[in-house]
Amino acid sequence: MKKKVITTIIIVALSGVGLYFAVGNKNTSQTQKSVGTRVGDRALVFSYTTLDGKIIDSTSLKGKIIVMSSAAQWCATCQEEAREFVPVYQKYKDKQVVFITIDIDPRDTKESIEQFKKTYSTPWNYADAQGGREIIQKYGMHRFEMTYIIDKSGKIAFNGNVLTNPDKLDAEIQKLL
């Protein structure tokens, strides 16, 4: 009799554990998928430090469209992208659209990034690899020419590489206004 009770308890316990993993993991994975870096995910909260030392938290950008890109000041494609982003930035700078560029090369100094901004007339905020460390880590910006666009509600609307075509960038922003 005692063996039968113990066997029944073990079966019930194992069934409960199995049910938890069968049902519980589905809910956990759905929650994990809802926040992340894929299109449709709620964007990860981040902060960064601009070249002049100002700390900006993504929660302060709520209700704005965020165009976030990675670059390096010596990268030829990044230079092209900077040139191509300028007219789009000018078009939307007063329409709740924020541009952020993270220079992910730790060898690039604040001075060289400032020179890059001057050369390519890019007036938006930049962060060096140290100031943008949290974005680099959370968004996996470990290579150049990555672009994320976050909509006004805080969801990832675009995630791609090399968005150097100003018409494509303009179209992506237009969808969100």
N, C-alpha and C positions, 0 to 999 in steps of 0.2 A: 504494500500500500504506500509506504514511504517513498519507494523508488518511483512509483507512478505519479505521485504529487510533484516530486523533484523534476521528473521528465516533462510533465505538463508545464511547470514553471519555466523551464529552459526553452521549450518550444514557443510559449507565449512571448518570452523575452526576445528570442531570436526573430520571431515574426514581427514584433514591434520595432526592433532595430532595422530589419529589412524594409518595413513599411516607411520608416523615417527616411532612409536613404533613397528609397524609390520616389517618394512624394516630396520630401524635404529638399532634396538636391535640385529638383525642378524649380521650386520657388527660389532657392538661392541663386541658381544660374540665371533666372529671369531678372532678379534684382541686379546682379552683377552686369548683365547686358544693358540695363537701362542707364547706367552711368559709365561713360568711357570715351573712346576716341573714334568710334565708327559713326557714319552718317545715321542720324536719328537718335543717337545716344544723347543723354543730358551731358553737357560738357563738364569736365572735371574743374573744380574750383582751383584757381591758381593765383599767385602773385608774382610780381617781377619788380626789379629795380631798374629804373631808367639810367641812362648814362650820367645824368646830373644828380643821381642819388635819391630820386623820388620813388617811394614804394607804391605800386598800384596793385590793388586787389581786384580780381575779376568780379566780385560782388558789387563793386562800385560802378561797373560797366553794364549792369543789368538794364535791359530795355534798349541796348544798343547792339548793332551788328558788329562783330569783331572779326577782322581779317588778320590772321596771325601767320607769319611765315618765318622760316629759318633761312639763314644765309651765312656767308663768310665774305669779308670785304675783298678778298683776292679772287673769288670765284666768278668766272666770266658769265655763267648763266645767271648767277645772283645779281650781277651788275645789270644784265639785260632786264631781269625781272624788276629791279628797282626803277629803271627808266620807264618800263611799261606800267608800273603801278602808279606813278606820279599823276598822270592825267585822270585816272580813276579816283585817286585820293582827292584831287582837287574838285572833282564833280560831286563827291559825297561827303566831304569833310564837315559840312554844316547840316547833314541829314542823319545824325546819330549813327555814323559809321566810324569805327575806330580801327586804325591800322597799327600793328605791332610787329616789329622784326626782331628776332632773336639771333644775334651773331653767335653761332655755336662753336666757333673755333677759339679755344682758350688762348691761342697765341695772339689773337687780334686784341690790340689795346684799345682803351676808350678813345684815345687820340686818333688812332687809325680808323676807327669806326666813325668818329666825328668827321674826319676827312672824307670818308666814303659818302656820308650823308650830304656833305657840302658839294662834292663832285657830282652826285646824281640828283641833287635838289630834293631829297626825301625828308620832308619836315616832320614826319610822324615819329613816335617813340621807338627807340631801339634799346635793347639790353645786350650787354656783353654776355659771354658764357657764364660768368659768375652770377650776374644779376638775373639771368634767365634760367638758372639751374633748375628751378622747380618745373617750369614749362618743359624744358628739355627732357626731364625725367618722366613727368606725368604723360606727356604727349608723344614720347618716343622720338623726339626731334634730334636724332643722332646723325642725321645726314642733311645735306643742304637741299634747298629748293622744295621744302615741304610747306604746304599751305593748308590751314584750317580756316573755315568760315563758320562762326557761331551765330545763330540767329538771335533775334530780340528776346526770345523766350528762354535762351540758354541751351539750345540743342545744336548739335553738330549738323550743319547743313551741307558742308563740303569738306572733303578730306582727300587731298591729292598731291601729286608731285608736279613741280614746274608749271605754275600757272602764269606763264609769261605773256599769254595772249590777253591784251587789255579788253577785247570784246568779250572773251569768256568770263573774265573777272567781273566786268560790268553786268553781264547777264546773270551771273550767280548772285550778285548784290541785288539786282532788280527783282529777282524772285522773292526776296525777303522784305522788301519795302512795303 
